[in-house]
């Protein structure tokens, strides 16, 4: 029965992939709070899809289960979506459960996505041709997947919240620094300019905002060393952050708009910790058995629900068999 189920899923995904492949840039759907003043995001991270490898089946099954249970307004994939060539077919298969449910989605890339047979630019071009895509780019700054998403008010045409999507890059390009790359100064400058513009348009009040990218900031490690800091979730390895702190968290603290930062990269972490009034949170490993993933109870996703007109949100983890855990009401529960 399980084999038949997996085969059926593969066929369905293949059909969707064929429908979306090669199409022109799709018109991006508009994001907005629903009539109840809520906006729900499913964060998928580290899908690590290998096209044609049955070990990726569990990723597709779990993604479908989460989406059917949560019925989100947006899916954000925070990098390392594909893990082998052919990257085109892998990306199409990984995104098919989202596309066939007609859910808007945004992507940013990790350190592995462009290690195969497509560049970051080519991957984004592919994604931009798919139904439901809201991913974009900002020319002239470091990285490819840097853009903002505006969430409209439930009534009218005003913006009620902002999502910042960053390309956290891959590996250090400075021979004096080993390890992972960092979000560059021009990206931070871009963020600050965007933040100031949104604040000005909002009557001088910082717009409620969230940020999504792949590689965790050094502040994740700083926060967990504070014994008085609120933390919830699994922490089974130190944050594999860059050795350079380029100052993004400081900029967010100064601008006062970003309430939460959501990353991936470390497959056996899914914790959330309060850093100076900003929630530093991991997603839940969403991939299959194509890379290390020995996190308790298996793969899943993080859910974030914004409330219109409030600087607050709820978040939790959803795993298999309809189970949820690590429910958090931010900032109330962290005080």
N, C-alpha and C positions, 0 to 999 in steps of 0.2 A: 504493500500500500504506500509506504514512504517513497519507494522508487518511482511508482506511478505519479505520486504527487510532485516529486522533483522534476520528472519529465514534463508534466503538464505546465509547471511554472516556467521551465526553460522554453517551451514552445510559445507560451504567452509572451514572454519577454522578447523572444526573437521576432514575433509579429510586430510588436510595438517598435522595436529597434528598426525594423525595415521601414515602418511608416514614417519615423522621424528622421532617419538618416538621409542626408543630402538635401534636406529642405532649406529654404532661405531663412534668414534670421527671423525668428518668430516674434510676434508682437508680445511684449511683456505684459502680463496681467497686472492689474492695479491691486495693491495691498491696502487693506483697511480694517479697522476694528469692526466687529460684528455688532448687531443691534443691542447686544447685552454689554457692550463696551469691553469685550475681550479679544485678544489676538494671541493665537497659540502657535508656537514654533516647535517642530521636532528637529533636534540636532542629531545628525548621523555623523560618525567620525571613524576614520581608519577602516573603511570597508575592505580595502586591500583585495579587490576583485581580480581573480585570474580567470580570463575567459577560457571556457572549456574544461575547467578544473572543478570536479564535483565538490571539492572542499569549500567552494564559494556558495554552495546551495543554501547553507544555513544562514548566510548573510541575507539572501533574497527572501527566505522564509520569514526571518525576524523583521526585516524592514516592512514587509507586507502586513505582518501581524500588528506591528506598532501603528502603522498608518491607519489600518482599519479600526483599531481601538481608539485612537486619539483624534482622528479626523482633523488634522492641523490646517491652519491657514497658510503655512509656509514650512518648507523643509530647507534646512541649511546643512550642507555637507562641508565639514571642516578638514578636508584634505586627506591625502593618501587614499584616494578613491580606487585607483587602478594600480596593480602591482606586477604587471607583466605585459608583454606584447601578445597579440595586437591590442594596443591601448584603445583604439576606436571601438572595437567590439566589446571590450571590457567596460568602457564607460557607458555605452548604450545599455548593456545588460544590467549594470549597477543602478542606473537611473530609471529603468523600465517600470519597476513597481510604482514609482512616484508619478511618472508620466501617464500610465494607464489609469491612475486614479484622478487625473486632472488636478493635481496639486501644484501650485507655484513652488519653484525651488531655486536656491542660490548655491553656488559652489565657490570655494576657495581651494587652492592647491597646497599640498604638503611637500615633504622633501623627496617623496618617491614617485609622484605622478608623472614627472617628465623624464624619468630614467629609462624609458623603454623606446618607443619609436615615434612619439609625438612630443613636440615642445609644449610649454605652457600656453603659448600663443595659439598653437594648433588645437590644443584641447579646449581652450575657451571658444575658439571659432566653432568647434564641433558642438559644444554645449549650447551656444547661442542659437543654433538652428533647431533646437528641440522645443516642443510644445511645453509651455509653463515656465520656461527659463526667465529669471530676472537678473541673472549674473551680468556683470558689465566690467569695464576697465577704466582706468584714469591714465591718460597719456602723459608722458613726461616725468614720471616718478618711478622709483625702483619697484620692481615686481609687476605682476600682470593683473591679479585679481584684487585690486583696491577700488572700492566703490561704496556708495551709500544707498540704502533702501529706505524710502519714506513710507511710513504706515499712516494712512489717512484716518481722519476722524470718522466715527460711525455716521455722522451727519455732516453734510457740507463737503467742502473741498480742502479744508485745512490739514496740515500735517500734525499728527498727534504723538508720533514717536519716530525715532531714527535708529537704523541698524547700520553699524560700520563694519564693513568686511575688509579685512587686510590680507595681503599676501605676506606671510611671515618668512618667505624665501626658503632656501634649502640649507646650504652649507656655507661656512665662512669663506669669503674670497680674499681674506687678508692672511698672508702667509705667517704673520706673527700670532694669529689666533686660530686654534684648532676647534673643531666641533661644528655646531649648527650655526646657521645664519641668524641675523636679527633684523627687526623692523628698522629701516634706515631713517636717517634724519629728515630726508625729503618726504617720506611717508608720514612722519609725525607732523611735519609742517603742514602737509595737506590736511591731516585730521584736524589740526588746530584751526585752520582757516574754515573748514566745513563747520566745525563746532561753533565758532564765533558767528558765522552766518545764520545758523539755525537758532542760536540764542537771540540774536538781534531780531529775527523774524518772529520770535516767540515773546516779544515784549521785554527782552532783557533777562528772561528766565531760561536756564539751561533746559533743553529739550530732553525728556526721558529717552535714554539711549542704551543700547547693548552693543557689544563688539564681539566679532567672531574671527578666529584665525586658527592656524594649526599648532605651531610650536609654542609651548607655554613661556611666559615671561619669567625672569629671575625672581620676581616678587612672589611667585607661587612657593618657592622654597623659603623665602623670607617669612611669609605668612605662617607656614606650618611650624616654624621654629618659635613662634610666639605662643607660649603655653596658655595665654588668656584669650587667644583668638578662637572664634567659633569655627568648627569644622564638622562636616558630616559626609560620610561616604567612605569608599575604599581607597587606601593609599598603600600600594605595595611596592612602589619604587619612588626614588627621588625624581623631581621634575627634571626632564632632560632639556633644560633651557639653554640658550646661548650663553657663552662665557662673557659676553659684552652686554651691559645694560644700557640700551640706547635711550631710555627715558620715556617710553610710551606711557607707562603707568603713571609717572609723575605728571605728564601732560594731561592725562584724563582726570587726575586728582585736582589739578589746577582749574580745568575747564568745568568740572562739576556736572557733566551730563551723563557719562557712562556709569550705569548702575552695576553692570555685570560683564565679565569677560569670559568667553566660552572657547575652549581649545580642545585639542586631541593629542595625538603623537605618542603618549605613554599609555599603552594598551591595558595596563592593569591598574590604572588610576581612574576613579570616577568621582573624586571628592570635590566638595565646594568649601572654600574657606574665605572668611571675611578679611580683606586687606584694606584697612583705613577707610572703611565704608564702601568699598567696591568688592563685589563677590567675584572671586577668582575660581572658576569652575571648569572641571573637565566634563566632556561628554562621556557617554558609555561606549566602549568598543562595540562597533556595529558589524564587524567583519566575520568571516567564517574561519575555518581552520587552515588558513594559508600563511599564517605568521603567528608569533607567540601571542597568547591571549588567555592565560590561565587566571582569569578573574572569576571570582566566586559567582556561581549561577549563570555563567555564560554571557553571550552578547545581548545588546539591547540598544537603547537610545535615551538621550536626555530630552525632557519636555520643559518648555518655558512658556508661561502664560502671562502676558502683560495685561494690565488694567488701564483703560483709557483715563487720562486726566490725573494719573497718580504716579508718583515715583516709587513704584513697588512692582514686584512680580512674584509669581509662584513657580517653583521648579521641582521636578522629581525625575526619577529614573524608572523606565519601563523595561522589563525583561520578558522572558518567555512565559507562556501559559497565563497571560493576563495579569501577571504580578507587577506591582509597583513598590518602590521603596525610596527612602531618603527624601521624603517630602519636606519642603522648605518654603516658608513665606518670608521673602526678603523685602525690607530689612528687619521686620518685626522679630523674627526668630533669632536673629544674630545679636541682638542688643543685650 
